[in-house]
Amino acid sequence: MAWLMAIVIIVMAAGLVATLIIGQSKSNKEADPRYSQNTGKKWLRLGGIYVVGMIIVAAIVIALNN
């Protein structure tokens, strides 16, 4: 069951990295110049959502494993 939890966490971490890469891409900034304004809170909130999601999934897998 640990392998399943590892796979889920890897997929969620990859999603976070992909989101950050897409959000910081040059084409994204060129399409909407306002996108880069006030991004600190947005990135912090989005990162928090991913972290909380990973913790919840890990807790569920651990609970089901016991």
All heavy atoms as a GROMACS GRO file, in nm:
protein
  494
    1MET      N    1   0.082  -0.119   0.000
    1MET     CA    2   0.000   0.000   0.000
    1MET      C    3   0.086   0.126   0.000
    1MET      O    4   0.043   0.229  -0.044
    1MET     CB    5  -0.092  -0.004   0.121
    1MET     CG    6  -0.201   0.101   0.119
    1MET     SD    7  -0.312   0.095  -0.020
    1MET     CE    8  -0.449   0.006   0.046
    2ALA      N    9   0.208   0.116   0.051
    2ALA     CA   10   0.298   0.231   0.054
    2ALA      C   11   0.332   0.277  -0.087
    2ALA      O   12   0.346   0.397  -0.111
    2ALA     CB   13   0.424   0.198   0.131
    3TRP      N   14   0.342   0.183  -0.181
    3TRP     CA   15   0.373   0.220  -0.318
    3TRP      C   16   0.261   0.303  -0.379
    3TRP      O   17   0.285   0.394  -0.457
    3TRP     CB   18   0.400   0.096  -0.403
    3TRP     CG   19   0.283   0.002  -0.411
    3TRP    CD1   20   0.253  -0.099  -0.326
    3TRP    CD2   21   0.180   0.004  -0.508
    3TRP    NE1   22   0.136  -0.161  -0.364
    3TRP    CE2   23   0.089  -0.099  -0.477
    3TRP    CE3   24   0.154   0.083  -0.620
    3TRP    CZ2   25  -0.025  -0.125  -0.552
    3TRP    CZ3   26   0.040   0.056  -0.695
    3TRP    CH2   27  -0.047  -0.046  -0.661
    4LEU      N   28   0.137   0.273  -0.341
    4LEU     CA   29   0.023   0.349  -0.391
    4LEU      C   30   0.028   0.492  -0.339
    4LEU      O   31   0.007   0.589  -0.414
    4LEU     CB   32  -0.108   0.282  -0.349
    4LEU     CG   33  -0.237   0.350  -0.396
    4LEU    CD1   34  -0.241   0.359  -0.547
    4LEU    CD2   35  -0.358   0.276  -0.343
    5MET      N   36   0.060   0.508  -0.212
    5MET     CA   37   0.071   0.642  -0.154
    5MET      C   38   0.186   0.717  -0.221
    5MET      O   39   0.172   0.836  -0.251
    5MET     CB   40   0.095   0.633  -0.003
    5MET     CG   41   0.098   0.768   0.065
    5MET     SD   42   0.096   0.761   0.243
    5MET     CE   43   0.251   0.684   0.278
    6ALA      N   44   0.296   0.651  -0.247
    6ALA     CA   45   0.409   0.716  -0.313
    6ALA      C   46   0.371   0.763  -0.454
    6ALA      O   47   0.406   0.874  -0.494
    6ALA     CB   48   0.528   0.621  -0.319
    7ILE      N   49   0.299   0.681  -0.527
    7ILE     CA   50   0.256   0.718  -0.662
    7ILE      C   51   0.164   0.839  -0.658
    7ILE      O   52   0.180   0.934  -0.737
    7ILE     CB   53   0.188   0.599  -0.733
    7ILE    CG1   54   0.292   0.493  -0.765
    7ILE    CG2   55   0.118   0.645  -0.860
    7ILE    CD1   56   0.234   0.364  -0.820
    8VAL      N   57   0.069   0.840  -0.566
    8VAL     CA   58  -0.024   0.953  -0.556
    8VAL      C   59   0.051   1.081  -0.520
    8VAL      O   60   0.027   1.187  -0.580
    8VAL     CB   61  -0.134   0.923  -0.452
    8VAL    CG1   62  -0.216   1.046  -0.421
    8VAL    CG2   63  -0.224   0.811  -0.501
    9ILE      N   64   0.142   1.074  -0.428
    9ILE     CA   65   0.218   1.193  -0.388
    9ILE      C   66   0.307   1.240  -0.503
    9ILE      O   67   0.319   1.361  -0.528
    9ILE     CB   68   0.299   1.166  -0.260
    9ILE    CG1   69   0.201   1.153  -0.143
    9ILE    CG2   70   0.401   1.276  -0.234
    9ILE    CD1   71   0.264   1.112  -0.013
   10ILE      N   72   0.366   1.149  -0.577
   10ILE     CA   73   0.450   1.187  -0.692
   10ILE      C   74   0.365   1.256  -0.798
   10ILE      O   75   0.406   1.359  -0.854
   10ILE     CB   76   0.522   1.064  -0.750
   10ILE    CG1   77   0.632   1.018  -0.653
   10ILE    CG2   78   0.581   1.094  -0.887
   10ILE    CD1   79   0.692   0.884  -0.687
   11VAL      N   80   0.247   1.204  -0.826
   11VAL     CA   81   0.159   1.265  -0.925
   11VAL      C   82   0.115   1.404  -0.880
   11VAL      O   83   0.114   1.499  -0.959
   11VAL     CB   84   0.036   1.175  -0.953
   11VAL    CG1   85  -0.070   1.248  -1.033
   11VAL    CG2   86   0.080   1.048  -1.026
   12MET      N   87   0.080   1.418  -0.753
   12MET     CA   88   0.038   1.549  -0.703
   12MET      C   89   0.155   1.648  -0.703
   12MET      O   90   0.137   1.766  -0.737
   12MET     CB   91  -0.022   1.536  -0.564
   12MET     CG   92  -0.155   1.464  -0.564
   12MET     SD   93  -0.230   1.453  -0.402
   12MET     CE   94  -0.292   1.618  -0.385
   13ALA      N   95   0.274   1.604  -0.668
   13ALA     CA   96   0.391   1.692  -0.672
   13ALA      C   97   0.422   1.733  -0.816
   13ALA      O   98   0.455   1.849  -0.842
   13ALA     CB   99   0.511   1.622  -0.608
   14ALA      N  100   0.408   1.640  -0.909
   14ALA     CA  101   0.430   1.673  -1.050
   14ALA      C  102   0.326   1.775  -1.098
   14ALA      O  103   0.358   1.865  -1.176
   14ALA     CB  104   0.423   1.546  -1.135
   15GLY      N  105   0.204   1.762  -1.050
   15GLY     CA  106   0.100   1.859  -1.084
   15GLY      C  107   0.134   1.997  -1.032
   15GLY      O  108   0.113   2.098  -1.101
   16LEU      N  109   0.187   2.005  -0.912
   16LEU     CA  110   0.228   2.134  -0.855
   16LEU      C  111   0.340   2.195  -0.937
   16LEU      O  112   0.335   2.312  -0.973
   16LEU     CB  113   0.272   2.117  -0.710
   16LEU     CG  114   0.330   2.241  -0.641
   16LEU    CD1  115   0.228   2.354  -0.639
   16LEU    CD2  116   0.376   2.208  -0.501
   17VAL      N  117   0.440   2.115  -0.971
   17VAL     CA  118   0.552   2.166  -1.051
   17VAL      C  119   0.504   2.211  -1.188
   17VAL      O  120   0.542   2.318  -1.236
   17VAL     CB  121   0.663   2.058  -1.063
   17VAL    CG1  122   0.768   2.097  -1.164
   17VAL    CG2  123   0.726   2.033  -0.927
   18ALA      N  124   0.420   2.132  -1.253
   18ALA     CA  125   0.367   2.170  -1.384
   18ALA      C  126   0.287   2.299  -1.376
   18ALA      O  127   0.297   2.385  -1.465
   18ALA     CB  128   0.281   2.057  -1.440
   19THR      N  129   0.208   2.315  -1.271
   19THR     CA  130   0.130   2.436  -1.253
   19THR      C  131   0.222   2.557  -1.240
   19THR      O  132   0.196   2.662  -1.300
   19THR     CB  133   0.040   2.425  -1.128
   19THR    OG1  134  -0.048   2.314  -1.145
   19THR    CG2  135  -0.042   2.551  -1.108
   20LEU      N  136   0.327   2.544  -1.163
   20LEU     CA  137   0.422   2.654  -1.146
   20LEU      C  138   0.492   2.687  -1.277
   20LEU      O  139   0.511   2.804  -1.310
   20LEU     CB  140   0.524   2.620  -1.038
   20LEU     CG  141   0.467   2.608  -0.896
   20LEU    CD1  142   0.575   2.558  -0.800
   20LEU    CD2  143   0.411   2.740  -0.849
   21ILE      N  144   0.531   2.586  -1.352
   21ILE     CA  145   0.599   2.608  -1.480
   21ILE      C  146   0.507   2.679  -1.578
   21ILE      O  147   0.546   2.775  -1.645
   21ILE     CB  148   0.652   2.475  -1.538
   21ILE    CG1  149   0.767   2.423  -1.453
   21ILE    CG2  150   0.695   2.491  -1.683
   21ILE    CD1  151   0.811   2.282  -1.488
   22ILE      N  152   0.384   2.634  -1.587
   22ILE     CA  153   0.288   2.696  -1.678
   22ILE      C  154   0.258   2.840  -1.635
   22ILE      O  155   0.250   2.930  -1.717
   22ILE     CB  156   0.159   2.613  -1.686
   22ILE    CG1  157   0.186   2.481  -1.756
   22ILE    CG2  158   0.048   2.689  -1.757
   22ILE    CD1  159   0.075   2.379  -1.745
   23GLY      N  160   0.242   2.860  -1.506
   23GLY     CA  161   0.211   2.993  -1.456
   23GLY      C  162   0.322   3.093  -1.480
   23GLY      O  163   0.298   3.212  -1.498
   24GLN      N  164   0.446   3.047  -1.482
   24GLN     CA  165   0.560   3.135  -1.502
   24GLN      C  166   0.607   3.141  -1.648
   24GLN      O  167   0.704   3.208  -1.678
   24GLN     CB  168   0.677   3.091  -1.413
   24GLN     CG  169   0.647   3.099  -1.265
   24GLN     CD  170   0.619   3.241  -1.220
   24GLN    OE1  171   0.680   3.336  -1.264
   24GLN    NE2  172   0.522   3.255  -1.130
   25SER      N  173   0.537   3.074  -1.738
   25SER     CA  174   0.581   3.068  -1.877
   25SER      C  175   0.571   3.204  -1.944
   25SER      O  176   0.486   3.288  -1.912
   25SER     CB  177   0.497   2.966  -1.955
   25SER     OG  178   0.365   3.012  -1.969
   26LYS      N  179   0.659   3.226  -2.038
   26LYS     CA  180   0.664   3.353  -2.110
   26LYS      C  181   0.535   3.376  -2.190
   26LYS      O  182   0.482   3.487  -2.190
   26LYS     CB  183   0.785   3.353  -2.204
   26LYS     CG  184   0.806   3.483  -2.275
   26LYS     CD  185   0.930   3.479  -2.362
   26LYS     CE  186   0.948   3.609  -2.436
   26LYS     NZ  187   1.065   3.607  -2.524
   27SER      N  188   0.484   3.273  -2.254
   27SER     CA  189   0.362   3.288  -2.334
   27SER      C  190   0.242   3.324  -2.247
   27SER      O  191   0.155   3.399  -2.289
   27SER     CB  192   0.334   3.161  -2.414
   27SER     OG  193   0.312   3.052  -2.328
   28ASN      N  194   0.239   3.273  -2.127
   28ASN     CA  195   0.130   3.304  -2.035
   28ASN      C  196   0.135   3.451  -1.995
   28ASN      O  197   0.033   3.519  -1.987
   28ASN     CB  198   0.137   3.215  -1.912
   28ASN     CG  199   0.010   3.218  -1.831
   28ASN    OD1  200  -0.093   3.264  -1.877
   28ASN    ND2  201   0.017   3.170  -1.709
   29LYS      N  202   0.254   3.502  -1.969
   29LYS     CA  203   0.270   3.642  -1.930
   29LYS      C  204   0.241   3.736  -2.047
   29LYS      O  205   0.188   3.845  -2.027
   29LYS     CB  206   0.411   3.666  -1.876
   29LYS     CG  207   0.434   3.599  -1.743
   29LYS     CD  208   0.574   3.622  -1.695
   29LYS     CE  209   0.598   3.548  -1.564
   29LYS     NZ  210   0.734   3.564  -1.515
   30GLU      N  211   0.275   3.694  -2.169
   30GLU     CA  212   0.249   3.777  -2.287
   30GLU      C  213   0.101   3.782  -2.318
   30GLU      O  214   0.051   3.884  -2.365
   30GLU     CB  215   0.326   3.723  -2.407
   30GLU     CG  216   0.475   3.745  -2.398
   30GLU     CD  217   0.552   3.678  -2.510
   30GLU    OE1  218   0.490   3.603  -2.590
   30GLU    OE2  219   0.673   3.699  -2.519
   31ALA      N  220   0.028   3.675  -2.294
   31ALA     CA  221  -0.116   3.671  -2.324
   31ALA      C  222  -0.194   3.765  -2.234
   31ALA      O  223  -0.290   3.827  -2.277
   31ALA     CB  224  -0.168   3.528  -2.310
   32ASP      N  225  -0.153   3.777  -2.108
   32ASP     CA  226  -0.222   3.863  -2.013
   32ASP      C  227  -0.119   3.928  -1.921
   32ASP      O  228  -0.079   3.870  -1.821
   32ASP     CB  229  -0.323   3.782  -1.931
   32ASP     CG  230  -0.408   3.869  -1.840
   32ASP    OD1  231  -0.398   3.993  -1.848
   32ASP    OD2  232  -0.484   3.812  -1.759
   33PRO      N  233  -0.075   4.051  -1.954
   33PRO     CA  234   0.027   4.116  -1.872
   33PRO      C  235  -0.015   4.138  -1.727
   33PRO      O  236   0.068   4.145  -1.638
   33PRO     CB  237   0.048   4.251  -1.942
   33PRO     CG  238  -0.012   4.238  -2.077
   33PRO     CD  239  -0.114   4.130  -2.068
   34ARG      N  240  -0.143   4.146  -1.700
   34ARG     CA  241  -0.193   4.165  -1.563
   34ARG      C  242  -0.177   4.039  -1.479
   34ARG      O  243  -0.189   4.043  -1.358
   34ARG     CB  244  -0.340   4.207  -1.564
   34ARG     CG  245  -0.365   4.341  -1.628
   34ARG     CD  246  -0.514   4.372  -1.637
   34ARG     NE  247  -0.577   4.273  -1.725
   34ARG     CZ  248  -0.696   4.218  -1.701
   34ARG    NH1  249  -0.764   4.250  -1.596
   34ARG    NH2  250  -0.746   4.131  -1.784
   35TYR      N  251  -0.150   3.927  -1.544
   35TYR     CA  252  -0.141   3.799  -1.474
   35TYR      C  253  -0.031   3.800  -1.368
   35TYR      O  254  -0.044   3.738  -1.264
   35TYR     CB  255  -0.115   3.686  -1.575
   35TYR     CG  256  -0.112   3.549  -1.513
   35TYR    CD1  257  -0.230   3.484  -1.482
   35TYR    CD2  258   0.008   3.487  -1.483
   35TYR    CE1  259  -0.229   3.359  -1.424
   35TYR    CE2  260   0.010   3.362  -1.425
   35TYR     CZ  261  -0.108   3.299  -1.397
   35TYR     OH  262  -0.105   3.176  -1.339
   36SER      N  263   0.076   3.872  -1.394
   36SER     CA  264   0.191   3.873  -1.303
   36SER      C  265   0.173   3.964  -1.183
   36SER      O  266   0.258   3.966  -1.094
   36SER     CB  267   0.317   3.915  -1.379
   36SER     OG  268   0.345   3.820  -1.478
   37GLN      N  269   0.066   4.038  -1.178
   37GLN     CA  270   0.044   4.129  -1.066
   37GLN      C  271  -0.018   4.054  -0.948
   37GLN      O  272  -0.106   3.971  -0.965
   37GLN     CB  273  -0.049   4.244  -1.107
   37GLN     CG  274   0.010   4.331  -1.216
   37GLN     CD  275  -0.089   4.434  -1.265
   37GLN    OE1  276  -0.207   4.427  -1.238
   37GLN    NE2  277  -0.038   4.530  -1.340
   38ASN      N  278   0.031   4.083  -0.828
   38ASN     CA  279  -0.022   4.024  -0.705
   38ASN      C  280  -0.024   3.872  -0.707
   38ASN      O  281  -0.121   3.809  -0.666
   38ASN     CB  282  -0.162   4.077  -0.676
   38ASN     CG  283  -0.164   4.226  -0.660
   38ASN    OD1  284  -0.071   4.285  -0.608
   38ASN    ND2  285  -0.270   4.289  -0.707
   39THR      N  286   0.083   3.813  -0.756
   39THR     CA  287   0.084   3.667  -0.767
   39THR      C  288   0.127   3.596  -0.639
   39THR      O  289   0.101   3.478  -0.624
   39THR     CB  290   0.177   3.621  -0.881
   39THR    OG1  291   0.308   3.672  -0.856
   39THR    CG2  292   0.128   3.669  -1.015
   40GLY      N  293   0.190   3.667  -0.548
   40GLY     CA  294   0.240   3.603  -0.426
   40GLY      C  295   0.132   3.530  -0.349
   40GLY      O  296   0.147   3.412  -0.313
   41LYS      N  297   0.021   3.596  -0.325
   41LYS     CA  298  -0.089   3.533  -0.250
   41LYS      C  299  -0.151   3.419  -0.328
   41LYS      O  300  -0.189   3.317  -0.272
   41LYS     CB  301  -0.194   3.637  -0.215
   41LYS     CG  302  -0.150   3.738  -0.113
   41LYS     CD  303  -0.259   3.836  -0.082
   41LYS     CE  304  -0.210   3.942   0.016
   41LYS     NZ  305  -0.313   4.043   0.044
   42LYS      N  306  -0.161   3.437  -0.460
   42LYS     CA  307  -0.221   3.333  -0.544
   42LYS      C  308  -0.136   3.205  -0.541
   42LYS      O  309  -0.189   3.095  -0.526
   42LYS     CB  310  -0.233   3.382  -0.688
   42LYS     CG  311  -0.331   3.495  -0.707
   42LYS     CD  312  -0.328   3.544  -0.850
   42LYS     CE  313  -0.407   3.670  -0.867
   42LYS     NZ  314  -0.393   3.727  -1.001
   43TRP      N  315  -0.004   3.221  -0.556
   43TRP     CA  316   0.085   3.105  -0.555
   43TRP      C  317   0.088   3.038  -0.418
   43TRP      O  318   0.092   2.916  -0.409
   43TRP     CB  319   0.226   3.142  -0.598
   43TRP     CG  320   0.234   3.174  -0.744
   43TRP    CD1  321   0.261   3.295  -0.800
   43TRP    CD2  322   0.211   3.084  -0.854
   43TRP    NE1  323   0.258   3.285  -0.936
   43TRP    CE2  324   0.227   3.157  -0.972
   43TRP    CE3  325   0.179   2.950  -0.862
   43TRP    CZ2  326   0.213   3.100  -1.098
   43TRP    CZ3  327   0.165   2.892  -0.988
   43TRP    CH2  328   0.182   2.968  -1.103
   44LEU      N  329   0.086   3.118  -0.314
   44LEU     CA  330   0.085   3.063  -0.179
   44LEU      C  331  -0.043   2.982  -0.155
   44LEU      O  332  -0.039   2.871  -0.104
   44LEU     CB  333   0.097   3.175  -0.076
   44LEU     CG  334   0.105   3.131   0.070
   44LEU    CD1  335   0.229   3.045   0.093
   44LEU    CD2  336   0.108   3.252   0.160
   45ARG      N  337  -0.155   3.036  -0.197
   45ARG     CA  338  -0.283   2.966  -0.181
   45ARG      C  339  -0.285   2.837  -0.263
   45ARG      O  340  -0.327   2.732  -0.215
   45ARG     CB  341  -0.396   3.059  -0.225
   45ARG     CG  342  -0.532   3.016  -0.179
   45ARG     CD  343  -0.634   3.122  -0.211
   45ARG     NE  344  -0.566   3.248  -0.245
   45ARG     CZ  345  -0.623   3.351  -0.303
   45ARG    NH1  346  -0.748   3.348  -0.334
   45ARG    NH2  347  -0.556   3.460  -0.332
   46LEU      N  348  -0.240   2.845  -0.388
   46LEU     CA  349  -0.239   2.726  -0.474
   46LEU      C  350  -0.145   2.620  -0.419
   46LEU      O  351  -0.179   2.501  -0.416
   46LEU     CB  352  -0.198   2.765  -0.616
   46LEU     CG  353  -0.197   2.654  -0.719
   46LEU    CD1  354  -0.336   2.593  -0.734
   46LEU    CD2  355  -0.149   2.708  -0.852
   47GLY      N  356  -0.027   2.661  -0.376
   47GLY     CA  357   0.067   2.566  -0.316
   47GLY      C  358   0.010   2.503  -0.191
   47GLY      O  359   0.025   2.383  -0.167
   48GLY      N  360  -0.062   2.583  -0.111
   48GLY     CA  361  -0.127   2.531   0.010
   48GLY      C  362  -0.231   2.426  -0.024
   48GLY      O  363  -0.244   2.324   0.046
   49ILE      N  364  -0.306   2.450  -0.130
   49ILE     CA  365  -0.408   2.354  -0.172
   49ILE      C  366  -0.342   2.220  -0.208
   49ILE      O  367  -0.390   2.113  -0.170
   49ILE     CB  368  -0.491   2.408  -0.290
   49ILE    CG1  369  -0.580   2.524  -0.241
   49ILE    CG2  370  -0.576   2.298  -0.355
   49ILE    CD1  371  -0.646   2.601  -0.353
   50TYR      N  372  -0.232   2.226  -0.283
   50TYR     CA  373  -0.162   2.103  -0.319
   50TYR      C  374  -0.108   2.032  -0.196
   50TYR      O  375  -0.120   1.909  -0.184
   50TYR     CB  376  -0.047   2.133  -0.416
   50TYR     CG  377  -0.088   2.138  -0.560
   50TYR    CD1  378  -0.105   2.259  -0.626
   50TYR    CD2  379  -0.110   2.022  -0.632
   50TYR    CE1  380  -0.141   2.263  -0.759
   50TYR    CE2  381  -0.147   2.025  -0.765
   50TYR     CZ  382  -0.162   2.146  -0.828
   50TYR     OH  383  -0.199   2.149  -0.959
   51VAL      N  384  -0.046   2.105  -0.104
   51VAL     CA  385   0.010   2.043   0.016
   51VAL      C  386  -0.100   1.979   0.100
   51VAL      O  387  -0.086   1.865   0.146
   51VAL     CB  388   0.090   2.147   0.098
   51VAL    CG1  389   0.128   2.092   0.234
   51VAL    CG2  390   0.214   2.190   0.021
   52VAL      N  391  -0.210   2.051   0.121
   52VAL     CA  392  -0.322   1.996   0.199
   52VAL      C  393  -0.377   1.872   0.130
   52VAL      O  394  -0.408   1.771   0.196
   52VAL     CB  395  -0.432   2.102   0.220
   52VAL    CG1  396  -0.560   2.041   0.274
   52VAL    CG2  397  -0.382   2.213   0.311
   53GLY      N  398  -0.386   1.876  -0.002
   53GLY     CA  399  -0.434   1.759  -0.077
   53GLY      C  400  -0.344   1.638  -0.057
   53GLY      O  401  -0.393   1.526  -0.037
   54MET      N  402  -0.213   1.661  -0.061
   54MET     CA  403  -0.119   1.551  -0.040
   54MET      C  404  -0.131   1.494   0.101
   54MET      O  405  -0.127   1.372   0.120
   54MET     CB  406   0.024   1.598  -0.065
   54MET     CG  407   0.058   1.613  -0.210
   54MET     SD  408   0.232   1.649  -0.231
   54MET     CE  409   0.224   1.808  -0.309
   55ILE      N  410  -0.148   1.580   0.199
   55ILE     CA  411  -0.163   1.534   0.338
   55ILE      C  412  -0.291   1.454   0.354
   55ILE      O  413  -0.292   1.348   0.418
   55ILE     CB  414  -0.158   1.654   0.435
   55ILE    CG1  415  -0.018   1.714   0.436
   55ILE    CG2  416  -0.202   1.613   0.574
   55ILE    CD1  417  -0.008   1.847   0.509
   56ILE      N  418  -0.400   1.501   0.295
   56ILE     CA  419  -0.528   1.429   0.304
   56ILE      C  420  -0.517   1.291   0.239
   56ILE      O  421  -0.562   1.192   0.297
   56ILE     CB  422  -0.642   1.512   0.242
   56ILE    CG1  423  -0.672   1.634   0.330
   56ILE    CG2  424  -0.767   1.428   0.222
   56ILE    CD1  425  -0.766   1.734   0.268
   57VAL      N  426  -0.458   1.287   0.121
   57VAL     CA  427  -0.444   1.158   0.052
   57VAL      C  428  -0.356   1.064   0.134
   57VAL      O  429  -0.389   0.945   0.150
   57VAL     CB  430  -0.386   1.178  -0.089
   57VAL    CG1  431  -0.344   1.047  -0.151
   57VAL    CG2  432  -0.488   1.247  -0.178
   58ALA      N  433  -0.247   1.115   0.188
   58ALA     CA  434  -0.159   1.031   0.269
   58ALA      C  435  -0.233   0.979   0.392
   58ALA      O  436  -0.222   0.861   0.428
   58ALA     CB  437  -0.035   1.110   0.311
   59ALA      N  438  -0.313   1.064   0.458
   59ALA     CA  439  -0.388   1.022   0.576
   59ALA      C  440  -0.491   0.916   0.541
   59ALA      O  441  -0.509   0.818   0.615
   59ALA     CB  442  -0.457   1.143   0.638
   60ILE      N  443  -0.557   0.931   0.427
   60ILE     CA  444  -0.658   0.833   0.385
   60ILE      C  445  -0.592   0.697   0.356
   60ILE      O  446  -0.640   0.593   0.400
   60ILE     CB  447  -0.736   0.882   0.261
   60ILE    CG1  448  -0.827   0.999   0.301
   60ILE    CG2  449  -0.817   0.770   0.198
   60ILE    CD1  450  -0.891   1.070   0.184
   61VAL      N  451  -0.481   0.701   0.285
   61VAL     CA  452  -0.411   0.575   0.253
   61VAL      C  453  -0.361   0.508   0.380
   61VAL      O  454  -0.373   0.386   0.396
   61VAL     CB  455  -0.297   0.602   0.152
   61VAL    CG1  456  -0.211   0.477   0.136
   61VAL    CG2  457  -0.353   0.647   0.020
   62ILE      N  458  -0.307   0.587   0.471
   62ILE     CA  459  -0.259   0.529   0.598
   62ILE      C  460  -0.376   0.470   0.678
   62ILE      O  461  -0.365   0.361   0.734
   62ILE     CB  462  -0.184   0.635   0.680
   62ILE    CG1  463  -0.050   0.666   0.612
   62ILE    CG2  464  -0.160   0.588   0.823
   62ILE    CD1  465   0.022   0.786   0.670
   63ALA      N  466  -0.489   0.542   0.680
   63ALA     CA  467  -0.606   0.493   0.754
   63ALA      C  468  -0.659   0.363   0.692
   63ALA      O  469  -0.700   0.272   0.764
   63ALA     CB  470  -0.715   0.599   0.756
   64LEU      N  471  -0.658   0.355   0.562
   64LEU     CA  472  -0.707   0.234   0.495
   64LEU      C  473  -0.609   0.119   0.510
   64LEU      O  474  -0.649   0.003   0.503
   64LEU     CB  475  -0.731   0.262   0.346
   64LEU     CG  476  -0.847   0.355   0.314
   64LEU    CD1  477  -0.854   0.381   0.165
   64LEU    CD2  478  -0.979   0.297   0.364
   65ASN      N  479  -0.483   0.152   0.532
   65ASN     CA  480  -0.380   0.050   0.544
   65ASN      C  481  -0.385  -0.018   0.682
   65ASN      O  482  -0.339  -0.129   0.699
   65ASN     CB  483  -0.243   0.109   0.517
   65ASN     CG  484  -0.138   0.003   0.489
   65ASN    OD1  485  -0.171  -0.108   0.450
   65ASN    ND2  486  -0.014   0.038   0.509
   66ASN      N  487  -0.438   0.052   0.781
   66ASN     CA  488  -0.441  -0.004   0.917
   66ASN      C  489  -0.559  -0.090   0.940
   66ASN      O  490  -0.657  -0.105   0.912
   66ASN     CB  491  -0.436   0.108   1.020
   66ASN     CG  492  -0.298   0.172   1.023
   66ASN    OD1  493  -0.202   0.107   0.992
   66ASN    ND2  494  -0.293   0.297   1.059
   0.00000   0.00000   0.00000
